[in-house]
Amino acid sequence: MRFTNHTSYRILNGSGFRHHNCDRRASELTGVLAVRRREEVTILPATRKYFTDEHLGAMRANIQRNTPPERYAEWMSWMFPLLNINELTDTFVGLKKSAPAPVFENMARIAEQAISEERWKAVKAKVGL
């Protein structure tokens, strides 16, 4: 292999991932996609079969109430980048309606840091922030 700093050449020739630590990121993305697929294929149908929306909402609220704020913030910093614009919008519409102001402001701060500026602007426009 010839020496080059051009990323596309290294990736095309199999060395870009190791050189830029992209193999870790690619592995993480593969894992995320596998989890989302498992959710859609296995967990979601079982959830719909055995639980009502009200029951799921109550379970989620219980988890949120009993999770330390710093842990919940950490989870959301992982989750926000995985959500599409509609999911982010729904999340923030719900938070705006029901969360105490400090919780809403903290979640907005986390989202602003976790997703691109362009996506955050789109979410804010849709939510009316």
MARZA-179630 format. One record per residue: x, y, z of N, C-alpha, C, O in turn. Coordinates in steps of 0.05 Angstrom, whole numbers, padded with zeros to 5 digits, always signed. Layout:
<recs>
     n.px     n.py     n.pz    ca.px    ca.py    ca.pz     c.px     c.py     c.pz     o.px     o.py     o.pz
        X        Y        Z        X        Y        Z        X        Y        Z        X        Y        Z
...
</recs>
This chain:
<recs>
     n.px     n.py     n.pz    ca.px    ca.py    ca.pz     c.px     c.py     c.pz     o.px     o.py     o.pz
   +00017   -00024   +00000   +00000   +00000   +00000   +00017   +00025   +00000   +00038   +00026   +00014
   +00010   +00044   -00015   +00025   +00069   -00016   +00016   +00088   +00007   -00007   +00086   +00016
   +00034   +00104   +00016   +00028   +00124   +00037   +00011   +00147   +00026   +00018   +00158   +00005
   -00010   +00153   +00039   -00026   +00177   +00031   -00042   +00186   +00055   -00049   +00171   +00073
   -00048   +00211   +00056   -00065   +00222   +00076   -00094   +00226   +00066   -00111   +00234   +00082
   -00099   +00219   +00042   -00126   +00223   +00031   -00144   +00200   +00041   -00139   +00177   +00034
   -00164   +00207   +00056   -00181   +00188   +00069   -00195   +00169   +00050   -00196   +00145   +00054
   -00205   +00179   +00028   -00220   +00162   +00009   -00202   +00140   -00002   -00211   +00118   -00006
   -00177   +00147   -00007   -00158   +00126   -00018   -00154   +00105   +00003   -00155   +00081   -00003
   -00150   +00113   +00028   -00145   +00093   +00049   -00169   +00076   +00054   -00167   +00052   +00058
   -00193   +00088   +00054   -00217   +00072   +00058   -00221   +00052   +00035   -00227   +00029   +00040
   -00218   +00062   +00011   -00222   +00044   -00012   -00202   +00021   -00012   -00207   -00001   -00022
   -00179   +00025   +00000   -00158   +00005   +00001   -00157   -00010   +00028   -00138   -00025   +00033
   -00177   -00006   +00044   -00180   -00022   +00069   -00164   -00012   +00093   -00165   -00025   +00113
   -00151   +00011   +00091   -00135   +00019   +00114   -00147   +00044   +00128   -00138   +00051   +00150
   -00167   +00056   +00116   -00179   +00080   +00128   -00192   +00076   +00155   -00191   +00093   +00172
   -00205   +00053   +00158   -00219   +00048   +00183   -00200   +00047   +00206   -00204   +00059   +00227
   -00179   +00031   +00203   -00160   +00028   +00225   -00146   +00055   +00230   -00142   +00062   +00253
   -00138   +00069   +00209   -00123   +00093   +00212   -00139   +00115   +00227   -00128   +00130   +00243
   -00165   +00117   +00222   -00181   +00138   +00234   -00199   +00129   +00256   -00218   +00143   +00264
   -00194   +00104   +00266   -00210   +00093   +00287   -00240   +00091   +00278   -00257   +00090   +00295
   -00244   +00090   +00252   -00271   +00087   +00242   -00282   +00059   +00246   -00307   +00055   +00246
   -00265   +00040   +00250   -00274   +00012   +00254   -00291   +00011   +00279   -00311   -00003   +00280
   -00284   +00026   +00300   -00299   +00027   +00325   -00326   +00040   +00319   -00347   +00030   +00328
   -00326   +00062   +00304   -00352   +00075   +00298   -00369   +00058   +00280   -00394   +00057   +00284
   -00357   +00045   +00261   -00373   +00027   +00244   -00385   +00004   +00260   -00408   -00004   +00255
   -00369   -00006   +00278   -00379   -00028   +00296   -00402   -00018   +00313   -00422   -00032   +00317
   -00400   +00006   +00324   -00421   +00018   +00340   -00446   +00022   +00324   -00468   +00015   +00333
   -00443   +00032   +00299   -00466   +00036   +00282   -00480   +00009   +00275   -00504   +00008   +00275
   -00464   -00011   +00270   -00475   -00037   +00264   -00491   -00047   +00288   -00512   -00059   +00285
   -00480   -00043   +00312   -00494   -00051   +00336   -00520   -00036   +00340   -00540   -00048   +00347
   -00520   -00010   +00335   -00544   +00006   +00338   -00565   -00004   +00318   -00588   -00007   +00326
   -00557   -00008   +00293   -00576   -00018   +00273   -00587   -00045   +00281   -00611   -00050   +00276
   -00571   -00063   +00291   -00580   -00089   +00300   -00600   -00087   +00322   -00620   -00101   +00323
   -00595   -00069   +00341   -00614   -00065   +00363   -00640   -00054   +00353   -00662   -00064   +00361
   -00639   -00034   +00336   -00664   -00023   +00325   -00680   -00043   +00309   -00704   -00044   +00310
   -00666   -00060   +00294   -00680   -00081   +00279   -00693   -00101   +00298   -00716   -00109   +00294
   -00678   -00109   +00319   -00689   -00127   +00339   -00714   -00115   +00352   -00734   -00128   +00357
   -00713   -00089   +00358   -00736   -00075   +00369   -00760   -00077   +00351   -00782   -00083   +00359
   -00756   -00071   +00325   -00777   -00071   +00306   -00789   -00099   +00301   -00813   -00101   +00297
   -00772   -00119   +00300   -00780   -00146   +00292   -00791   -00162   +00316   -00809   -00178   +00313
   -00779   -00158   +00339   -00785   -00175   +00362   -00800   -00161   +00384   -00821   -00168   +00393
   -00788   -00139   +00394   -00798   -00126   +00417   -00824   -00111   +00412   -00843   -00113   +00427
   -00825   -00096   +00390   -00848   -00080   +00384   -00874   -00097   +00381   -00894   -00090   +00392
   -00873   -00119   +00365   -00897   -00135   +00363   -00906   -00147   +00390   -00930   -00148   +00397
   -00887   -00156   +00406   -00894   -00167   +00433   -00905   -00145   +00451   -00924   -00149   +00466
   -00893   -00121   +00449   -00903   -00099   +00465   -00932   -00092   +00457   -00949   -00088   +00475
   -00938   -00091   +00432   -00965   -00085   +00422   -00985   -00107   +00431   -01008   -00101   +00436
   -00975   -00131   +00431   -00993   -00154   +00438   -01000   -00153   +00468   -01023   -00159   +00475
   -00981   -00147   +00485   -00986   -00151   +00514   -00991   -00125   +00530   -00998   -00127   +00554
   -00986   -00101   +00518   -00989   -00077   +00534   -01006   -00056   +00519   -01005   -00055   +00494
   -01021   -00041   +00534   -01035   -00018   +00522   -01017   +00006   +00522   -00996   +00007   +00535
   -01025   +00026   +00506   -01009   +00051   +00506   -01008   +00064   +00534   -00988   +00075   +00542
   -01030   +00062   +00548   -01031   +00073   +00576   -01012   +00058   +00594   -00998   +00071   +00610
   -01011   +00032   +00592   -00992   +00016   +00608   -00963   +00023   +00602   -00947   +00027   +00620
   -00957   +00025   +00576   -00930   +00032   +00568   -00923   +00060   +00578   -00900   +00065   +00587
   -00942   +00079   +00576   -00937   +00106   +00586   -00931   +00106   +00616   -00913   +00121   +00625
   -00946   +00090   +00631   -00942   +00088   +00660   -00915   +00076   +00666   -00901   +00086   +00684
   -00907   +00056   +00651   -00880   +00044   +00656   -00858   +00064   +00650   -00839   +00066   +00665
   -00861   +00078   +00627   -00841   +00098   +00620   -00839   +00120   +00642   -00817   +00127   +00650
   -00862   +00129   +00651   -00862   +00150   +00672   -00849   +00139   +00697   -00834   +00154   +00711
   -00854   +00114   +00704   -00842   +00103   +00728   -00811   +00101   +00725   -00797   +00108   +00744
   -00802   +00093   +00702   -00773   +00092   +00697   -00761   +00120   +00699   -00740   +00124   +00712
   -00774   +00139   +00686   -00764   +00167   +00687   -00763   +00178   +00715   -00744   +00192   +00722
   -00783   +00173   +00731   -00784   +00183   +00758   -00762   +00171   +00776   -00752   +00184   +00794
   -00755   +00146   +00770   -00737   +00132   +00787   -00708   +00130   +00777   -00691   +00116   +00788
   -00703   +00144   +00755   -00676   +00145   +00744   -00662   +00171   +00752   -00674   +00192   +00748
   -00638   +00170   +00763   -00625   +00195   +00771   -00622   +00213   +00746   -00616   +00203   +00724
   -00625   +00239   +00750   -00624   +00258   +00728   -00599   +00256   +00711   -00600   +00258   +00686
   -00576   +00252   +00724   -00551   +00251   +00708   -00551   +00226   +00691   -00540   +00226   +00668
   -00562   +00204   +00700   -00563   +00179   +00684   -00582   +00182   +00661   -00577   +00174   +00639
   -00606   +00194   +00667   -00626   +00198   +00645   -00614   +00217   +00624   -00619   +00213   +00600
   -00600   +00237   +00632   -00588   +00256   +00613   -00567   +00241   +00596   -00566   +00246   +00572
   -00552   +00223   +00608   -00533   +00208   +00593   -00547   +00190   +00572   -00538   +00189   +00549
   -00569   +00177   +00580   -00584   +00161   +00561   -00594   +00177   +00538   -00593   +00169   +00515
   -00605   +00201   +00544   -00616   +00217   +00523   -00595   +00228   +00504   -00600   +00232   +00480
   -00571   +00233   +00514   -00549   +00241   +00496   -00542   +00220   +00476   -00532   +00225   +00455
   -00548   +00195   +00483   -00544   +00173   +00464   -00568   +00170   +00445   -00565   +00164   +00422
   -00591   +00175   +00456   -00616   +00170   +00441   -00622   +00192   +00421   -00630   +00186   +00398
   -00619   +00217   +00428   -00627   +00239   +00411   -00615   +00236   +00383   -00629   +00241   +00363
   -00589   +00230   +00380   -00578   +00227   +00353   -00590   +00205   +00336   -00589   +00205   +00312
   -00602   +00185   +00350   -00614   +00163   +00336   -00643   +00168   +00326   -00653   +00153   +00310
   -00655   +00189   +00337   -00683   +00195   +00330   -00684   +00212   +00304   -00667   +00228   +00299
   -00705   +00207   +00288   -00709   +00224   +00265   -00723   +00249   +00273   -00731   +00253   +00297
   -00727   +00267   +00255   -00738   +00294   +00261   -00766   +00291   +00273   -00773   +00305   +00292
   -00783   +00273   +00262   -00810   +00270   +00273   -00810   +00259   +00301   -00825   +00267   +00318
   -00792   +00240   +00306   -00790   +00229   +00334   -00779   +00250   +00353   -00789   +00252   +00375
   -00760   +00266   +00345   -00750   +00287   +00362   -00772   +00308   +00367   -00776   +00317   +00389
   -00787   +00314   +00346   -00809   +00334   +00349   -00829   +00323   +00369   -00838   +00338   +00387
   -00838   +00298   +00365   -00857   +00287   +00384   -00847   +00287   +00412   -00862   +00293   +00431
   -00822   +00280   +00415   -00809   +00280   +00442   -00811   +00308   +00455   -00819   +00310   +00478
   -00804   +00328   +00440   -00803   +00355   +00451   -00831   +00367   +00454   -00835   +00385   +00471
   -00850   +00359   +00437   -00877   +00368   +00441   -00888   +00357   +00467   -00900   +00371   +00483
   -00883   +00331   +00472   -00891   +00319   +00497   -00877   +00331   +00521   -00890   +00336   +00542
   -00851   +00336   +00519   -00837   +00348   +00542   -00848   +00376   +00547   -00851   +00385   +00570
   -00853   +00391   +00526   -00863   +00419   +00529   -00890   +00419   +00543   -00895   +00437   +00559
   -00906   +00399   +00537   -00933   +00398   +00549   -00932   +00389   +00578   -00948   +00399   +00595
   -00914   +00370   +00585   -00917   +00356   +00610   -00894   +00358   +00629   -00897   +00354   +00653
   -00870   +00364   +00619   -00847   +00364   +00637   -00844   +00390   +00652   -00851   +00412   +00641
   -00834   +00389   +00677   -00828   +00414   +00691   -00807   +00430   +00674   -00790   +00418   +00661
   -00808   +00456   +00676   -00790   +00473   +00661   -00760   +00465   +00663   -00747   +00464   +00643
   -00750   +00460   +00687   -00721   +00452   +00689   -00715   +00426   +00673   -00693   +00424   +00662
   -00733   +00407   +00673   -00729   +00382   +00659   -00729   +00388   +00629   -00712   +00378   +00614
   -00749   +00403   +00620   -00750   +00410   +00591   -00725   +00425   +00582   -00714   +00418   +00562
   -00717   +00444   +00598   -00693   +00460   +00591   -00668   +00442   +00590   -00651   +00446   +00573
   -00666   +00423   +00609   -00643   +00405   +00609   -00643   +00387   +00584   -00622   +00382   +00572
   -00666   +00376   +00577   -00668   +00359   +00554   -00662   +00375   +00528   -00649   +00364   +00510
   -00671   +00400   +00527   -00666   +00417   +00504   -00635   +00422   +00502   -00624   +00421   +00480
   -00623   +00426   +00524   -00594   +00431   +00524   -00579   +00406   +00514   -00560   +00408   +00499
   -00588   +00383   +00524   -00575   +00358   +00516   -00579   +00353   +00486   -00560   +00346   +00472
   -00603   +00357   +00476   -00609   +00354   +00447   -00592   +00373   +00430   -00581   +00365   +00410
   -00590   +00397   +00439   -00574   +00417   +00424   -00545   +00409   +00422   -00533   +00414   +00401
   -00535   +00396   +00442   -00507   +00386   +00442   -00504   +00360   +00426   -00483   +00355   +00415
   -00525   +00344   +00426   -00523   +00317   +00415   -00529   +00315   +00385   -00519   +00296   +00372
   -00545   +00333   +00375   -00552   +00331   +00346   -00541   +00356   +00332   -00532   +00375   +00344
   -00541   +00354   +00305   -00530   +00376   +00289   -00546   +00402   +00293   -00570   +00401   +00300
   -00533   +00424   +00288   -00547   +00450   +00291   -00571   +00452   +00272   -00592   +00462   +00279
   -00568   +00441   +00248   -00589   +00442   +00228   -00614   +00426   +00238   -00636   +00435   +00235
   -00609   +00402   +00248   -00631   +00386   +00259   -00644   +00399   +00283   -00669   +00398   +00285
   -00628   +00410   +00300   -00639   +00423   +00324   -00657   +00447   +00316   -00678   +00451   +00328
   -00648   +00462   +00297   -00664   +00485   +00287   -00690   +00475   +00276   -00711   +00488   +00281
   -00690   +00453   +00261   -00715   +00442   +00250   -00734   +00433   +00272   -00758   +00439   +00270
   -00723   +00420   +00292   -00740   +00411   +00314   -00752   +00435   +00329   -00775   +00435   +00335
   -00735   +00454   +00335   -00745   +00478   +00349   -00767   +00492   +00333   -00787   +00501   +00345
   -00764   +00494   +00307   -00785   +00506   +00291   -00811   +00491   +00292   -00833   +00502   +00294
   -00809   +00464   +00290   -00833   +00447   +00291   -00847   +00448   +00318   -00872   +00446   +00320
   -00831   +00450   +00339   -00842   +00449   +00367   -00852   +00477   +00375   -00868   +00479   +00393
   -00841   +00497   +00362   -00849   +00524   +00369   -00832   +00536   +00392   -00843   +00549   +00409
   -00807   +00530   +00391   -00788   +00540   +00412   -00775   +00565   +00403   -00759   +00577   +00418
</recs>
